[in-house]
Amino acid sequence: MKADDLKSALTAQLNIPEAPSFGINHHLLFLGSCFAENIGTKMAHLGFDTLVNPFGIIYNPVSLTNMVERIVQKHTYSTQDLFFFNGIFHSLEHHGTFADKSAENLVDKIQQRIEKAEDFLKKTDTVMVTLGTAFAHVLEQKNAIVANCHKLPSREFLKRLLTENEIDESLEKMVHFFKKSNPNIEIVFTISPVKHLREGILENSLSKARLLSALFRFIDRTNDPKMGYFPAFEIVTEELRDYRYYEPDLAHPSQWTILYIFRKFLECKLTPRAKEYIELAVKFARMNAHKPMSIDPEEINKWEKSKADFWGKLKLEFPDKNWETVTFEPL
């Protein structure tokens, strides 16, 4: 037995069935936790038409469902829906990035995001929903689950663990609104591998278990061929299973880990032609980001010609790709 065989025997390899559906012009919507942001941003960097978290990062399934409902119904917000805290206006249904000294400006920003998301959802081929936690914070004054507490005094909130029935009902409602806007949409669920250690280690385990149990009960009950699960959580907790794959906070997967999961995701979801496109897109993204060391104009011109030739090759090999708004960034 080779030494590498001994090492590989200590790793649990997940068998992820391939379910290729992403073509080179696929429209992708990513919703949920910061993990959704990581994967969605990488897809955008490779030239896919992508929209990520129009309300910002949201962790619990009830707030995610509320967001989808607001988008599909083209909900109109007003300044009365905001609150003022520490000199800034916020929304309890949005991430902290939605903040402004002007209530009117914030409402305008929210409405623009809703309009963009509503239009995008109609053409979306696949939506990936990443559930982060089964814990929810309830604003006691209104008896309403919020998406973000925005560092308001903790005494104003009640933190509780959602029941399986609550999660199941919210997922059913979420899918209803997806299908209402876009009957042919593919829905991929996943559980975020990010640990919510501020809740406590045991509480984090209970939360992830609750999400998994409720989600799989819902998927099995629905039995929809256009609905599936991608095991990002299991890749980290079972296949990688080591703190060297985390950031120093021991809660967030490292950049290497995110890239590993992303590649697994591509292997699972890309069509053969899209995989060919990705290989060239990755090379061009690296080339596009490279800055020549030489200051010799002739060398710089040679490099720019090489880059232009590669770009031309890419467009020639994939003439059916929509190149109008494509931008590339290195992974």
For each residue, the residues with C-beta under 8 A, 3 or more apart:
1: 5 6
2: 5 6
3: 6 7
4: 7 8
5: 1 2 8 9
6: 1 2 3 9 10
7: 3 4 10 11
8: 4 5 11 13
9: 5 6
10: 6 7
11: 7 8 239
12: 238 239 241
13: 8 239
14: 231 234 235 238 239
15:
16: 230 231 264 267 268
17: 268
18: 267 268
19: 228 268 269
20: 268 269 270 271 272 274
21: 26 125 126 186 269 271
22: 26 28 48 125 126 269 270 271 274
23: 26 125 271 273 274
24: 273 274 277 318 320 321
25: 49 320 321 322
26: 21 22 23 48 49 125 126 274
27: 49 50 120 123 124 125 126
28: 22 40 43 48 49 50 51 124 125 126 127 128
29: 50 51 52 117 120 121 124 126 127 128
30: 36 37 39 40 43 50 51 52 53 127 128 130
31: 36 53 58 64 67 68 127 128 129 130
32: 35 36 53 57 58 59 64 128 129 130 131 132 192
33: 36 37 57 58 59 130 131 132 192 194
34: 37 38 57 132 192 194 252
35: 32 38 39 130 132 190 192 193 194 232 253 258
36: 30 31 32 33 39 40 52 53 57 128 129 130 192
37: 30 33 34 40 41 52 53 57
38: 34 35 41 42 258 262
39: 30 35 36 42 43 128 130 258 261 262 265
40: 28 30 36 37 43 44 50 51 52 53 128
41: 37 38 44 45 50 52
42: 38 39 45 46 258 259 262 331
43: 28 30 39 40 46 48 50
44: 40 41 47 48 50 52 327 329
45: 41 42 285 327 328 329 330 331
46: 42 43 278 281 282 285 328 331
47: 44 281 321 326 327 328
48: 22 26 28 43 44
49: 25 26 27 28 322 325
50: 27 28 29 30 40 41 43 44
51: 28 29 30 40 54 116 117 120 124
52: 29 30 36 37 40 41 44
53: 30 31 32 36 37 40 56 57 58 95
54: 51 67 71 113 114 116 117
55: 58 67 70 93 94 95 98 113 147
56: 53 94 95 96 97 98 148
57: 32 33 34 36 37 53 95
58: 31 32 33 53 55 63 64 67 95 132 147 148
59: 32 33 63 131 132 133 147 192 196
60: 63 64 131 132 133 134 135 136 145 147 162
61: 64 65 131 134 162 167 170 171 174 211
62: 65 66 136 145 162 166 167 170
63: 58 59 60 66 67 93 136 145 146 147
64: 31 32 58 60 61 67 68 129 131 170 174
65: 61 62 68 69 170 171 173 174 177
66: 62 63 69 70 93 145 147
67: 31 54 55 58 63 64 70 71 93 147
68: 31 64 65 71 72 174 177 178
69: 65 66 72 73 75 173 174 177
70: 55 66 67 73 75 93 114
71: 54 67 68 74 75 114 117 118 121 177 181
72: 68 69 118 121 177 178 180 181
73: 69 70 177
74: 71 114 115 118
75: 69 70 71 114
76: 111
77: 81 82 91 107 110 111 114
78: 81 107
79: 82 89 103 104 107
80:
81: 77 78 91 93 107
82: 77 79 89 90 91 103 106 107
83: 89 90 91 92
84: 87 88 89 90 103
85: 88 90 150 151 152
86: 151
87: 84 101
88: 84 85 99 100 101
89: 79 82 83 84 99 100 101 102 103 106
90: 82 83 84 85 94 96 98 99 106 148 150
91: 77 81 82 83 94 98 106 110
92: 83 139 144 146 147 148 150
93: 55 63 66 67 70 81 146 147
94: 55 56 90 91 97 98 110 147 148
95: 53 55 56 57 58 98 147 148
96: 56 90 99 148 150
97: 56 94
98: 55 56 90 91 94 95 106 109 110
99: 88 89 90 96 106 150
100: 88 89 103 105 106 109
101: 87 88 89 105
102: 89 105 106
103: 79 82 84 89 100 106 107
104: 79 107 108
105: 100 101 102 108 109
106: 82 89 90 91 98 99 100 102 103 109 110
107: 77 78 79 81 82 103 104 110 111
108: 104 105 111 112
109: 98 100 105 106 112 113
110: 77 91 94 98 106 107 113 114
111: 76 77 107 108 114 115
112: 108 109 115 116
113: 54 55 109 110 116 117
114: 54 70 71 74 75 77 110 111 117 118
115: 74 111 112 118 119
116: 51 54 112 113 119 120
117: 29 51 54 71 113 114 120 121
118: 71 72 74 114 115 121 122 181
119: 115 116 122 123
120: 27 29 51 116 117 123 124
121: 29 71 72 117 118 124 127 178 181 182 185
122: 118 119 181 182
123: 27 119 120 182
124: 27 28 29 51 120 121 127 182 185
125: 21 22 23 26 27 28 185 186
126: 21 22 26 27 28 29 185 186 187 188 269
127: 28 29 30 31 121 124 178 185 186 187 188
128: 28 29 30 31 32 36 39 40 188 189 190 230
129: 31 32 36 64 174 187 188 189 190
130: 30 31 32 33 35 36 39 189 190 191 192 232
131: 32 33 59 60 61 64 134 189 190 191 192 211 215
132: 32 33 34 35 58 59 60 192 194 196
133: 59 60 136 196 199 204 207 211
134: 60 61 131 161 162 167 206 207 208 210 211 214
135: 60 159 160 161 162 196 199 203 207
136: 60 62 63 133 145 146 159 160 161 162
137: 145 146 149 157 158 159
138: 143 144 145 146 157 158 159 160
139: 92 142 143 144 145 146 156 157
140: 143 156 157 158
141: 156
142: 139
143: 138 139 140
144: 92 138 139
145: 60 62 63 66 136 137 138 139
146: 63 92 93 136 137 138 139 149 157
147: 55 58 59 60 63 66 67 92 93 94 95
148: 56 58 90 92 94 95 96
149: 137 146 152 154 157
150: 85 90 92 96 99
151: 85 86
152: 85 149 156 157
153: 156
154: 149 157
155:
156: 139 140 141 152 153
157: 137 138 139 140 146 149 152 154
158: 137 138 140
159: 135 136 137 138
160: 135 136 138
161: 134 135 136 203 206 207 210
162: 60 61 62 134 135 136 166 167 170 210
163: 166 167
164: 167 168 210 213 214 217
165: 168 169
166: 62 162 163 169 170
167: 61 62 134 162 163 164 170 171 210 211 214 215 218
168: 164 165 171 172 214 217 218 221
169: 165 166 172 173
170: 61 62 64 65 162 166 167 173 174
171: 61 65 167 168 174 175 214 215 218
172: 168 169 175 176 218 222
173: 65 69 169 170 176 177
174: 61 64 65 68 69 129 170 171 177 178
175: 171 172 178 179 187 222 224 227
176: 172 173 179 180
177: 65 68 69 71 72 73 173 174 180 181
178: 68 72 121 127 174 175 181 182 185 187
179: 175 176 182 183 185
180: 72 176 177
181: 71 72 118 121 122 177 178 185
182: 121 122 123 124 178 179 185
183: 179
184: 226
185: 121 124 125 126 127 178 179 181 182 226
186: 21 125 126 127 226 227 228
187: 126 127 129 175 178 224 226 227 228
188: 126 127 128 129 227 228 229 230 269
189: 128 129 130 131 215 219 227 228 229 230
190: 35 128 129 130 131 229 230 231 232 233
191: 130 131 208 211 212 215 232 233
192: 32 33 34 35 36 59 130 131 132 232 233
193: 35 232 233 235 236 237 253 257 261
194: 33 34 35 132 251 252 253
195: 204 250 251 252
196: 59 132 133 135 199 203 204 207 251
197: 200 201 204 249 250 251
198:
199: 133 135 196 203 204 207
200: 197 203 204
201: 197 204 205
202: 205 206
203: 135 161 196 199 200 206 207
204: 133 195 196 197 199 200 201 207 208
205: 201 202 208 209
206: 134 161 202 203 209 210
207: 133 134 135 161 196 199 203 204 210 211
208: 134 191 204 205 211 212 233
209: 205 206 212 213
210: 134 161 162 164 167 206 207 213 214
211: 61 131 133 134 167 191 207 208 214 215
212: 191 208 209 215 216 233
213: 164 209 210 216 217
214: 134 164 167 168 171 210 211 217 218
215: 131 167 171 189 191 211 212 218 219 229
216: 212 213 219 220 229
217: 164 168 213 214 220 221
218: 167 168 171 172 214 215 221 222
219: 189 215 216 222 223 224 227 228 229
220: 216 217 223
221: 168 217 218
222: 172 175 218 219 227
223: 219 220
224: 175 187 219 227
225:
226: 184 185 186 187
227: 175 186 187 188 189 219 222 224
228: 19 186 187 188 189 219
229: 188 189 190 215 216 219
230: 16 128 188 189 190 265 268 269
231: 14 16 190 234 235
232: 35 130 190 191 192 193 235 236 261 265
233: 190 191 192 193 208 212 236 237
234: 14 231 237 238 239
235: 14 193 231 232 238 239 240 260 261 264
236: 193 232 233 239 240 241 245 253 257 261
237: 193 233 234 240 241
238: 12 14 234 235 241
239: 11 12 13 14 234 235 236
240: 235 236 237 245 257 260
241: 12 236 237 238 245
242: 245
243: 246 250
244: 254
245: 236 240 241 242 253 254 256 257
246: 243 249 250 251 252 253 254 257
247: 250 251 252 253 254
248:
249: 197 246 252
250: 195 197 243 246 247
251: 194 195 196 197 246 247
252: 34 194 195 246 247 249
253: 35 193 194 236 245 246 247 257 258 261
254: 244 245 246 247 257 258
255: 258 259
256: 245 259 260
257: 193 236 240 245 246 253 254 260 261
258: 35 38 39 42 253 254 255 261 262
259: 42 255 256 262 263 331
260: 235 240 256 257 263 264
261: 39 193 232 235 236 253 257 258 264 265
262: 38 39 42 258 259 265 266 331
263: 259 260 266 267
264: 16 235 260 261 267 268
265: 39 230 232 261 262 268 269
266: 262 263 269 270 275 278
267: 16 18 263 264 270
268: 16 17 18 19 20 230 264 265
269: 19 20 21 22 126 188 230 265 266
270: 20 22 266 267 274 275 278
271: 20 21 22 23 274 275
272: 20 275 276
273: 23 24 276 277
274: 20 22 23 24 26 270 271 277 278
275: 266 270 271 272 278 279
276: 272 273 279 280 317
277: 24 273 274 280 281 318 321
278: 46 266 270 274 275 281 282
279: 275 276 282 283
280: 276 277 283 284 313 314 317
281: 46 47 277 278 284 285 314 328
282: 46 278 279 285 286 331
283: 279 280 286 287 310
284: 280 281 287 288 307 310 311 314 328
285: 45 46 281 282 288 289 328 329 330 331
286: 282 283 289 290 330
287: 283 284 290 306 307 310
288: 284 285 307 328 330
289: 285 286 329 330
290: 286 287 303
291:
292: 299 300 303
293:
294: 299 300
295: 300
296: 299 300
297: 300 301
298: 301 302
299: 292 294 296 302 303
300: 292 294 295 296 297 303 304
301: 297 298 304 305
302: 298 299 305 306
303: 290 292 299 300 306 307
304: 300 301 307 308
305: 301 302 308 309
306: 287 302 303 309 310
307: 284 287 288 303 304 310 311
308: 304 305 311 312
309: 305 306 312 313
310: 283 284 287 306 307 313 314
311: 284 307 308 314 315
312: 308 309 315 316
313: 280 309 310 316 317
314: 280 281 284 310 311 317 318
315: 311 312 318 319 321 323
316: 312 313 319
317: 276 280 313 314
318: 24 277 314 315 321
319: 315 316
320: 24 25
321: 24 25 47 277 315 318 326
322: 25 49 325 326
323: 315 326
324:
325: 49 322
326: 47 321 322 323
327: 44 45 47
328: 45 46 47 281 284 285 288
329: 44 45 285 289
330: 45 285 286 288 289
331: 42 45 46 259 262 282 285
